[in-house]
Amino acid sequence: MSDELERAVNSVLDAVPGADRDAVLDEFERYQTEFLMGPKAAVRSVITRIQRSTPGAVDDASTARPDQAPQPAKQVQSFAELVDGDRNVTLEAFVADHDLVERNVRGEMMTIGRGRLEDKPNEPRSQRTSIQYTDWGNHADVLRPGSVVRIEGASASSWQEQVRLEINRSARVTTLQASSEPIIDRSEPLTIEQASSIEGRVSIVARIVSNDPRTINTKDGRAIEVRSGRIADSTGMMTYTAWDGLDYSAGTLVKIRDAQVRRFRNLPDLNIGRTTIIEEYHDAAFPDLETLSDHSKVAIKGLKDGMRDVEIVAEIHQITERQVNVKGEKKTIHSGELIDPTGRCRFTIWSDAVSIEEGDLPLPVHIQGARVSSWQGIPDLAVDSMDNIERLDTSPWESIDPEDHWVEAMLDDLVKGPSRQSVEVLGSIVSVGEDSGPILRCPECRRVLVDDACADHGTQDGIPDLRIRMVLDDGVAAMTALLNRAAAEALLEMDRDAVVSTIKESGREAWLSDLRDRWLARRVRIRGRTRVDEMAGYLLADAVLFEGISDMSVETVRARWGI
């Protein structure tokens, strides 16, 4: 027995009085065989496992020795079901990231895989839980980012109080759904555009655009001081978080090696940790800071929930003071509306010291260091104080009328992009939904009642309403449009009471059939806003105008959409 193993065994016996020495040795041997982990690296995990298998070591420990009988297979649907010490685990997962790294195991350099998995692969990504994994069995050909896999015979361990999945040498990994994502060579520096599309280890050559102190509050109440900001190259911009500081000023060109791209609300962020290597880089052809700063400004149509350190030029068209409750204390803030040629959005200044009056509006401003949250699906740009806002003498564009500010957009851009306001689209009606017509809404939550009952609030006296659901197709993409009562009554040229009377006389099916005969293949111009998430995208219409007949016949539309 080596001195290192002897010390590790004694550490476990000291930590778990009454533990069986042979069982401890068996555990160290298992970690060495299955995970290539030496005694020093495995000691914490061995202590945890021995505590669970030693009577009286912990309150809920089992009295059964793990080497007395094989552990049955554990079928896992959600990663929340995993606990440290689980063995023979079977699960299906989406591979979010896989990377190969070199690791020194008992003096020998070995290549192992590591990355991140997401459970519930058939659910939207917003409803999944992720977990870090280590692949000890050289399954790189199967663990392709973007693929769905079935893993059998894995185990769970714990590191820094986080459960991890260990894909052992004996584990079986099979592909359920192949990946369509391109393979990117990470051995060389990537562009920011490339790095933004993946997760995991990357190297990047970029110029630092901003570098500011930031405090992160952890779940256990600790405050961690980090540096954060933006880096940029000719292909784009990315935010970063430097956990051990970053001693380079804005404008410095750097080469960053072995950083990690992580995603928050589906937005990439470069994590710079202790193992990351950063060095100043020299390239006379690399764009300067002024050029990159101009490129890094965001238009309103590009704002996404979760963005931070946002720089934008826009006009303030509305601003009001209001009181909010923050952690039990009243706080005065200012909120209003921003407009630029690409759209409009809400904004909030979290300060009572705001030197903007109604007479100043519309006011062109240059905003820096802002962040984006979402309110009812609408981007809300948050600014800490007036220090982040610079007044501009003139607007960089011609005058915008806020009462008639509609931005033409293609459905393909709206479906793939973030939620937006003040959009105008042109397309053909290819479907009218079965649920169109008079409805009743819950007075508590505005949900549609089914059999006079709300799923959350039970039986209710509903609020009468009217809606139309249709599908719009512009030849490239399609999107569901929802018409509220005002828009529906205007398009139908009849109010809700008249619609109810018509349905009573002829029946709902006849009423819907008449709508389809008159509307299918008609071209319409819709003005409103979009609400887009990982599940679907909707066009919430304020107004709908007929534009004529499309190139598609009614019969073609019916055949294509199965109506």
C-alpha positions as CSV (number, residue, x, y, z in Angstrom):
1,M,0.0,0.0,0.0
2,S,1.4,3.4,-1.0
3,D,1.9,6.2,1.5
4,E,-0.7,8.3,-0.3
5,L,-3.3,5.5,-0.1
6,E,-2.5,4.8,3.5
7,R,-3.1,8.5,4.4
8,A,-6.3,8.6,2.4
9,V,-7.7,5.4,4.1
10,N,-6.8,6.9,7.6
11,S,-8.6,10.1,6.7
12,V,-11.7,8.2,5.9
13,L,-11.5,6.1,9.0
14,D,-11.0,9.2,11.1
15,A,-14.0,10.9,9.5
16,V,-16.3,7.9,9.8
17,P,-15.8,6.1,13.1
18,G,-16.8,2.4,12.8
19,A,-16.1,2.2,9.1
20,D,-14.9,-1.1,7.7
21,R,-11.2,-0.7,6.5
22,D,-11.7,-3.3,3.7
23,A,-14.8,-1.5,2.5
24,V,-12.8,1.7,2.4
25,L,-10.0,0.1,0.4
26,D,-12.6,-1.4,-2.0
27,E,-14.0,2.1,-2.6
28,F,-10.6,3.6,-3.4
29,E,-9.9,0.7,-5.8
30,R,-13.2,1.3,-7.5
31,Y,-12.6,5.0,-8.0
32,Q,-9.1,4.2,-9.4
33,T,-10.5,1.5,-11.8
34,E,-13.7,3.2,-13.0
35,F,-12.8,6.9,-12.8
36,L,-9.0,6.9,-12.9
37,M,-9.0,8.9,-9.7
38,G,-6.2,8.6,-7.2
39,P,-6.7,8.4,-3.5
40,K,-6.1,12.1,-2.9
41,A,-8.7,13.1,-5.5
42,A,-11.2,10.5,-4.4
43,V,-11.1,10.9,-0.6
44,R,-14.1,13.3,-0.3
45,S,-16.3,11.1,-2.4
46,V,-15.2,7.9,-0.5
47,I,-16.0,9.6,2.8
48,T,-19.5,10.4,1.6
49,R,-20.1,6.9,0.3
50,I,-18.7,5.2,3.4
51,Q,-20.9,7.5,5.6
52,R,-24.0,6.3,3.7
53,S,-23.0,2.6,4.1
54,T,-21.9,2.7,7.8
55,P,-24.6,2.2,10.4
56,G,-24.9,5.2,12.7
57,A,-22.5,7.4,10.6
58,V,-25.4,9.5,9.4
59,D,-29.0,9.5,10.4
60,D,-30.4,8.1,7.2
61,A,-27.6,5.8,6.2
62,S,-28.5,2.3,5.1
63,T,-27.2,-0.6,7.1
64,A,-26.5,-2.5,3.9
65,R,-22.9,-2.8,2.7
66,P,-22.7,-1.8,-1.0
67,D,-20.4,-4.8,-1.7
68,Q,-23.0,-7.3,-0.3
69,A,-25.3,-7.1,-3.3
70,P,-25.3,-5.4,-6.7
71,Q,-27.2,-2.1,-6.7
72,P,-30.3,-2.3,-9.0
73,A,-30.6,0.0,-12.0
74,K,-31.9,3.4,-11.3
75,Q,-34.1,4.9,-14.1
76,V,-33.8,8.7,-14.0
77,Q,-36.2,11.1,-15.7
78,S,-34.9,14.3,-14.0
79,F,-31.4,15.1,-12.7
80,A,-33.1,16.2,-9.5
81,E,-33.5,12.5,-8.7
82,L,-29.7,11.9,-8.6
83,V,-27.9,11.8,-5.3
84,D,-24.2,11.3,-4.6
85,G,-23.4,7.6,-4.6
86,D,-26.0,6.4,-7.1
87,R,-24.7,3.6,-9.3
88,N,-26.0,1.8,-12.4
89,V,-28.0,4.9,-13.5
90,T,-30.0,4.9,-16.8
91,L,-31.2,8.1,-18.3
92,E,-31.9,9.9,-21.5
93,A,-30.4,13.4,-22.0
94,F,-29.6,16.2,-24.5
95,V,-25.9,16.8,-24.9
96,A,-25.4,20.5,-24.5
97,D,-21.6,20.4,-24.5
98,H,-18.7,17.9,-24.9
99,D,-15.0,18.7,-24.7
100,L,-11.8,16.7,-24.5
101,V,-9.2,17.7,-21.9
102,E,-5.8,16.4,-20.9
103,R,-5.5,15.2,-17.3
104,N,-2.6,13.9,-15.3
105,V,-3.7,10.6,-13.7
106,R,-1.0,9.0,-11.4
107,G,1.8,10.6,-13.5
108,E,0.3,9.6,-16.9
109,M,-1.4,12.1,-19.2
110,M,-4.8,10.9,-20.3
111,T,-7.6,12.4,-22.5
112,I,-11.0,12.4,-20.9
113,G,-14.3,14.0,-21.9
114,R,-16.3,16.5,-19.9
115,G,-19.3,18.7,-20.6
116,R,-22.9,19.3,-19.7
117,L,-26.1,17.4,-20.1
118,E,-29.7,18.5,-20.0
119,D,-32.6,16.2,-18.8
120,K,-36.1,15.9,-20.3
121,P,-34.8,16.2,-23.9
122,N,-38.3,16.3,-25.4
123,E,-39.2,19.4,-23.3
124,P,-38.3,23.0,-24.1
125,R,-34.8,24.0,-22.9
126,S,-36.3,26.5,-20.5
127,Q,-37.9,23.5,-18.6
128,R,-34.8,21.4,-18.3
129,T,-32.2,20.9,-15.6
130,S,-28.5,20.6,-16.5
131,I,-25.7,18.7,-14.9
132,Q,-21.9,18.5,-15.4
133,Y,-20.5,15.1,-16.5
134,T,-17.2,13.4,-16.9
135,D,-16.7,10.8,-19.6
136,W,-14.1,8.2,-18.6
137,G,-14.9,5.8,-21.4
138,N,-14.0,7.6,-24.6
139,H,-17.6,8.1,-25.9
140,A,-16.7,11.3,-27.8
141,D,-18.1,10.0,-31.0
142,V,-21.5,9.5,-29.4
143,L,-21.6,12.5,-27.0
144,R,-21.9,15.1,-29.8
145,P,-23.3,18.5,-28.8
146,G,-26.9,18.8,-30.0
147,S,-27.6,15.1,-29.9
148,V,-30.0,13.1,-27.6
149,V,-28.4,10.0,-26.0
150,R,-29.3,7.1,-23.7
151,I,-26.8,6.4,-21.0
152,E,-26.8,3.1,-19.1
153,G,-24.5,2.1,-16.2
154,A,-23.4,5.6,-15.1
155,S,-23.0,6.8,-11.5
156,A,-23.3,10.0,-9.6
157,S,-20.6,11.8,-7.5
158,S,-20.4,15.1,-5.7
159,W,-18.0,17.9,-6.1
160,Q,-18.3,21.2,-4.2
161,E,-21.8,20.2,-3.1
162,Q,-22.9,19.7,-6.7
163,V,-24.0,16.3,-8.0
164,R,-22.1,15.2,-11.2
165,L,-22.6,12.4,-13.6
166,E,-19.8,9.9,-14.1
167,I,-19.9,8.0,-17.4
168,N,-17.7,5.1,-16.5
169,R,-15.6,2.9,-18.8
170,S,-18.2,0.2,-18.5
171,A,-21.2,2.5,-19.3
172,R,-23.1,2.2,-22.5
173,V,-24.0,5.3,-24.5
174,T,-26.2,5.2,-27.6
175,T,-27.5,7.9,-29.9
176,L,-31.3,8.4,-29.9
177,Q,-31.2,11.5,-32.1
178,A,-28.2,12.6,-34.1
179,S,-26.8,16.1,-33.8
180,S,-27.2,18.6,-36.7
181,E,-24.7,21.1,-35.2
182,P,-21.4,21.6,-37.0
183,I,-18.2,20.3,-35.5
184,I,-15.9,23.1,-34.4
185,D,-12.2,22.7,-33.9
186,R,-11.4,24.1,-30.5
187,S,-7.7,23.6,-30.7
188,E,-7.3,27.0,-32.3
189,P,-8.8,30.4,-31.3
190,L,-12.4,30.8,-32.3
191,T,-14.1,34.0,-33.4
192,I,-16.7,35.4,-31.1
193,E,-19.4,34.4,-33.5
194,Q,-18.3,30.8,-33.4
195,A,-17.8,30.8,-29.6
196,S,-21.3,32.3,-29.1
197,S,-22.9,29.3,-30.8
198,I,-21.4,26.6,-28.5
199,E,-20.7,25.9,-24.9
200,G,-17.6,24.6,-23.0
201,R,-13.9,25.2,-23.4
202,V,-12.8,27.8,-26.0
203,S,-9.8,30.1,-26.8
204,I,-10.4,33.5,-28.2
205,V,-8.4,36.5,-29.5
206,A,-10.5,39.7,-28.7
207,R,-10.2,43.2,-27.6
208,I,-11.5,44.2,-24.2
209,V,-14.4,46.7,-24.6
210,S,-15.2,47.2,-20.9
211,N,-13.9,45.9,-17.6
212,D,-15.8,46.7,-14.4
213,P,-16.1,45.4,-10.9
214,R,-19.2,43.4,-10.0
215,T,-20.6,41.7,-6.9
216,I,-22.3,38.3,-7.2
217,N,-24.4,37.1,-4.3
218,T,-24.3,33.3,-4.0
219,K,-27.1,31.0,-2.8
220,D,-25.4,30.6,0.6
221,G,-25.3,34.4,1.2
222,R,-21.7,35.0,0.3
223,A,-20.7,38.1,-1.8
224,I,-18.0,37.4,-4.5
225,E,-16.2,40.2,-6.1
226,V,-15.5,39.6,-9.8
227,R,-14.7,41.6,-13.0
228,S,-17.1,41.6,-15.9
229,G,-17.6,43.4,-19.1
230,R,-17.5,42.8,-22.9
231,I,-15.0,41.6,-25.4
232,A,-15.3,42.0,-29.2
233,D,-13.8,41.1,-32.5
234,S,-14.9,41.8,-36.1
235,T,-17.6,39.1,-35.9
236,G,-19.4,40.2,-32.7
237,M,-19.4,40.9,-29.0
238,M,-19.7,38.7,-25.9
239,T,-20.0,39.4,-22.2
240,Y,-17.5,37.8,-19.8
241,T,-17.1,37.1,-16.1
242,A,-13.6,36.9,-14.6
243,W,-13.8,35.1,-11.3
244,D,-10.1,35.8,-10.3
245,G,-9.9,39.3,-11.7
246,L,-8.7,40.7,-15.0
247,D,-5.8,43.1,-15.0
248,Y,-6.3,44.5,-18.4
249,S,-7.9,47.9,-19.3
250,A,-10.4,48.6,-22.0
251,G,-8.8,48.6,-25.4
252,T,-6.2,45.9,-24.7
253,L,-6.0,43.1,-27.3
254,V,-5.7,39.7,-25.5
255,K,-5.5,36.0,-26.2
256,I,-7.7,34.0,-23.8
257,R,-7.0,30.3,-23.6
258,D,-9.1,27.6,-21.8
259,A,-12.0,29.8,-20.8
260,Q,-15.6,28.3,-20.6
261,V,-18.6,29.5,-22.5
262,R,-21.7,29.2,-20.3
263,R,-25.3,30.2,-21.2
264,F,-27.7,32.2,-19.0
265,R,-31.2,32.5,-20.4
266,N,-29.8,31.1,-23.6
267,L,-27.2,34.0,-23.8
268,P,-23.5,33.1,-24.0
269,D,-21.1,34.4,-21.3
270,L,-17.4,33.7,-21.2
271,N,-16.3,32.4,-17.8
272,I,-12.6,33.2,-17.1
273,G,-11.4,31.0,-14.1
274,R,-8.2,30.0,-12.4
275,T,-7.1,27.7,-15.1
276,T,-7.6,30.3,-17.9
277,I,-4.5,31.7,-19.4
278,I,-4.7,35.4,-20.6
279,E,-1.9,37.2,-22.4
280,E,-1.6,40.4,-24.3
281,Y,-1.7,39.9,-28.0
282,H,-0.4,42.0,-30.9
283,D,-2.0,42.2,-34.3
284,A,-1.8,45.5,-36.3
285,A,-4.7,44.4,-38.5
286,F,-7.1,43.8,-35.6
287,P,-9.9,46.5,-35.4
288,D,-9.4,49.2,-32.8
289,L,-11.6,49.9,-29.8
290,E,-13.5,52.7,-31.4
291,T,-14.5,50.6,-34.4
292,L,-15.5,47.6,-32.2
293,S,-17.5,49.9,-29.8
294,D,-19.6,51.1,-32.7
295,H,-20.3,47.6,-33.8
296,S,-21.1,46.5,-30.2
297,K,-24.0,48.9,-29.8
298,V,-27.4,47.1,-29.8
299,A,-30.6,48.2,-31.5
300,I,-33.9,47.9,-29.7
301,K,-34.9,45.0,-32.0
302,G,-31.9,43.0,-30.7
303,L,-32.6,43.3,-27.0
304,K,-32.9,39.9,-25.3
305,D,-33.9,38.9,-21.8
306,G,-30.8,38.4,-19.7
307,M,-28.5,40.7,-21.6
308,R,-26.1,42.8,-19.5
309,D,-23.6,45.6,-20.1
310,V,-25.8,46.8,-22.9
311,E,-24.8,49.9,-24.9
312,I,-27.6,51.5,-27.0
313,V,-28.5,54.8,-28.6
314,A,-32.2,55.6,-28.5
315,E,-34.8,58.4,-27.8
316,I,-36.7,58.7,-24.6
317,H,-40.3,59.5,-25.5
318,Q,-42.0,58.9,-22.1
319,I,-40.9,59.0,-18.5
320,T,-42.8,58.9,-15.2
321,E,-41.9,58.6,-11.6
322,R,-43.4,55.8,-9.5
323,Q,-43.0,54.0,-6.2
324,V,-42.0,50.3,-5.9
325,N,-41.5,48.0,-3.0
326,V,-37.9,46.6,-2.9
327,K,-37.2,44.1,0.0
328,G,-39.9,45.7,2.2
329,E,-38.7,49.3,1.5
330,K,-40.3,51.9,-0.8
331,K,-38.1,53.1,-3.6
332,T,-38.6,55.8,-6.1
333,I,-37.8,54.9,-9.7
334,H,-38.5,56.3,-13.2
335,S,-39.8,54.3,-16.1
336,G,-40.9,55.1,-19.6
337,E,-40.4,54.2,-23.2
338,L,-37.4,54.1,-25.6
339,I,-37.7,54.3,-29.4
340,D,-35.3,53.9,-32.2
341,P,-35.8,53.1,-35.9
342,T,-36.0,49.3,-35.2
343,G,-38.8,49.5,-32.5
344,R,-39.7,50.5,-29.0
345,C,-39.2,49.1,-25.5
346,R,-39.8,49.8,-21.8
347,F,-36.9,51.2,-19.7
348,T,-36.4,51.8,-16.0
349,I,-34.0,54.0,-14.2
350,W,-33.5,52.7,-10.7
351,S,-32.9,56.0,-9.1
352,D,-34.9,59.0,-7.7
353,A,-32.2,61.5,-8.9
354,V,-33.3,61.8,-12.5
355,S,-32.9,65.1,-14.3
356,I,-35.2,64.5,-17.2
357,E,-38.4,66.6,-17.5
358,E,-41.4,66.2,-19.8
359,G,-40.2,69.3,-21.7
360,D,-37.0,67.5,-22.6
361,L,-38.8,64.9,-24.6
362,P,-38.1,63.3,-27.1
363,L,-34.6,63.1,-25.7
364,P,-31.8,61.3,-27.7
365,V,-29.5,59.5,-25.3
366,H,-26.5,57.2,-25.3
367,I,-27.0,54.5,-22.6
368,Q,-24.2,52.2,-21.3
369,G,-23.9,49.5,-18.7
370,A,-27.6,48.6,-18.9
371,R,-29.2,45.2,-18.5
372,V,-32.3,43.6,-20.0
373,S,-35.1,41.8,-18.1
374,S,-38.6,40.8,-19.4
375,W,-42.0,42.2,-18.4
376,Q,-45.0,40.3,-19.9
377,G,-42.7,39.2,-22.7
378,I,-41.6,42.7,-23.5
379,P,-37.9,43.7,-23.1
380,D,-37.3,46.2,-20.2
381,L,-34.0,48.0,-20.3
382,A,-32.8,48.7,-16.7
383,V,-30.3,51.5,-15.8
384,D,-28.9,52.0,-12.4
385,S,-28.5,55.8,-12.5
386,M,-28.1,58.9,-14.6
387,D,-24.4,58.2,-14.7
388,N,-25.2,55.5,-17.3
389,I,-27.0,58.0,-19.5
390,E,-25.4,60.6,-21.8
391,R,-27.6,63.3,-23.4
392,L,-27.0,63.7,-27.1
393,D,-27.4,67.1,-28.8
394,T,-29.2,65.7,-31.8
395,S,-30.8,62.4,-32.8
396,P,-28.8,60.3,-35.3
397,W,-32.0,59.6,-37.4
398,E,-34.9,61.6,-38.7
399,S,-37.9,62.4,-36.5
400,I,-40.0,59.4,-35.3
401,D,-43.7,59.8,-34.7
402,P,-44.4,57.5,-31.7
403,E,-48.1,57.3,-32.7
404,D,-47.3,55.8,-36.1
405,H,-44.1,53.9,-35.5
406,W,-44.3,50.5,-37.1
407,V,-41.3,48.6,-38.3
408,E,-41.7,46.2,-41.2
409,A,-40.3,42.7,-40.5
410,M,-40.2,39.3,-42.1
411,L,-41.9,36.4,-40.2
412,D,-38.6,34.4,-40.3
413,D,-36.8,37.1,-38.4
414,L,-39.6,37.4,-35.8
415,V,-39.8,33.7,-35.2
416,K,-36.1,33.3,-34.7
417,G,-35.6,36.6,-32.8
418,P,-36.5,38.0,-29.4
419,S,-39.9,39.5,-28.5
420,R,-40.5,42.9,-30.1
421,Q,-43.0,45.7,-30.2
422,S,-44.3,48.0,-33.0
423,V,-43.8,45.4,-35.8
424,E,-45.7,45.3,-39.1
425,V,-45.8,42.1,-41.2
426,L,-47.4,41.1,-44.5
427,G,-48.6,37.6,-45.2
428,S,-51.4,35.3,-46.2
429,I,-54.0,33.7,-43.9
430,V,-53.5,30.0,-44.2
431,S,-55.5,28.8,-41.1
432,V,-58.3,30.0,-38.8
433,G,-58.2,28.2,-35.4
434,E,-61.1,26.1,-34.1
435,D,-60.9,28.1,-30.8
436,S,-61.7,31.4,-32.5
437,G,-64.9,33.2,-31.5
438,P,-66.6,34.3,-28.2
439,I,-64.9,33.3,-25.0
440,L,-65.1,33.9,-21.3
441,R,-62.0,34.9,-19.3
442,C,-61.2,34.4,-15.6
443,P,-61.6,37.7,-13.7
444,E,-58.6,36.7,-11.5
445,C,-56.0,35.7,-14.1
446,R,-57.5,36.4,-17.6
447,R,-57.2,32.8,-18.6
448,V,-59.9,31.3,-20.9
449,L,-62.6,29.5,-18.9
450,V,-63.4,25.9,-19.9
451,D,-66.9,24.9,-18.9
452,D,-67.1,28.1,-16.8
453,A,-64.1,27.0,-14.7
454,C,-60.5,28.3,-14.5
455,A,-57.7,25.7,-14.0
456,D,-56.3,27.8,-11.1
457,H,-59.4,29.6,-9.6
458,G,-62.2,27.1,-10.1
459,T,-65.8,28.1,-11.2
460,Q,-66.0,31.8,-12.2
461,D,-68.4,34.3,-13.6
462,G,-66.4,34.9,-16.7
463,I,-65.6,38.2,-18.4
464,P,-67.0,38.2,-22.0
465,D,-64.3,38.5,-24.6
466,L,-63.7,37.7,-28.3
467,R,-60.6,36.4,-30.1
468,I,-59.4,35.1,-33.4
469,R,-56.5,32.7,-33.8
470,M,-55.0,32.5,-37.3
471,V,-51.8,31.4,-38.9
472,L,-50.0,33.8,-41.2
473,D,-47.5,32.7,-43.9
474,D,-45.3,35.0,-45.9
475,G,-43.8,32.3,-48.1
476,V,-40.7,31.8,-46.0
477,A,-42.0,31.2,-42.5
478,A,-45.3,31.0,-40.6
479,M,-46.5,32.4,-37.3
480,T,-49.6,32.2,-35.2
481,A,-51.4,35.6,-34.9
482,L,-53.8,36.3,-32.0
483,L,-56.4,39.0,-32.5
484,N,-57.9,40.6,-29.3
485,R,-61.4,41.8,-29.1
486,A,-60.9,45.2,-30.7
487,A,-58.9,43.8,-33.6
488,A,-61.3,40.9,-34.1
489,E,-64.4,43.1,-34.1
490,A,-62.7,45.5,-36.6
491,L,-61.8,42.7,-39.0
492,L,-65.2,40.9,-38.6
493,E,-67.0,44.3,-39.0
494,M,-69.3,43.1,-36.2
495,D,-69.2,43.3,-32.4
496,R,-69.1,40.3,-30.0
497,D,-72.9,40.3,-29.4
498,A,-73.5,40.0,-33.2
499,V,-71.0,37.2,-33.4
500,V,-72.8,35.4,-30.5
501,S,-76.2,35.8,-32.3
502,T,-74.8,34.5,-35.6
503,I,-73.3,31.4,-33.9
504,K,-76.6,30.8,-32.1
505,E,-78.5,30.9,-35.4
506,S,-76.2,28.9,-37.7
507,G,-73.8,27.1,-35.3
508,R,-70.1,27.5,-34.6
509,E,-68.9,25.2,-37.4
510,A,-70.9,27.1,-40.0
511,W,-69.6,30.4,-38.7
512,L,-66.0,29.1,-38.9
513,S,-66.5,27.7,-42.3
514,D,-67.8,31.0,-43.6
515,L,-64.7,32.8,-42.1
516,R,-62.4,30.3,-43.8
517,D,-64.2,30.7,-47.2
518,R,-63.8,34.5,-47.0
519,W,-60.3,34.7,-45.4
520,L,-58.1,31.8,-46.5
521,A,-55.5,32.9,-49.0
522,R,-56.3,36.6,-48.3
523,R,-53.2,38.8,-47.8
524,V,-53.2,40.9,-44.6
525,R,-51.0,43.5,-43.0
526,I,-50.8,43.0,-39.2
527,R,-49.5,45.5,-36.7
528,G,-48.7,44.6,-33.2
529,R,-46.1,42.9,-31.0
530,T,-44.5,39.5,-30.8
531,R,-44.0,37.2,-27.8
532,V,-41.3,34.6,-28.5
533,D,-40.0,31.9,-26.1
534,E,-38.5,28.5,-26.5
535,M,-41.9,26.9,-26.9
536,A,-43.5,29.1,-29.5
537,G,-43.8,32.5,-31.1
538,Y,-47.0,34.6,-31.3
539,L,-48.0,37.8,-33.1
540,L,-50.3,39.7,-30.8
541,A,-52.3,41.9,-33.2
542,D,-53.4,45.5,-32.6
543,A,-54.7,46.0,-36.1
544,V,-55.3,43.8,-39.2
545,L,-55.9,45.2,-42.7
546,F,-56.8,43.2,-45.8
547,E,-54.3,43.8,-48.7
548,G,-55.8,41.6,-51.4
549,I,-55.6,37.9,-52.6
550,S,-52.4,35.9,-52.4
551,D,-50.9,33.8,-55.1
552,M,-52.1,30.7,-53.3
553,S,-55.7,29.5,-54.0
554,V,-58.1,28.6,-51.2
555,E,-57.8,25.0,-52.4
556,T,-54.0,25.1,-52.2
557,V,-54.2,26.5,-48.7
558,R,-56.7,23.8,-47.6
559,A,-54.6,21.0,-49.0
560,R,-51.3,22.3,-47.6
561,W,-52.6,22.9,-44.1
562,G,-55.1,20.0,-44.0
563,I,-58.1,22.2,-43.4
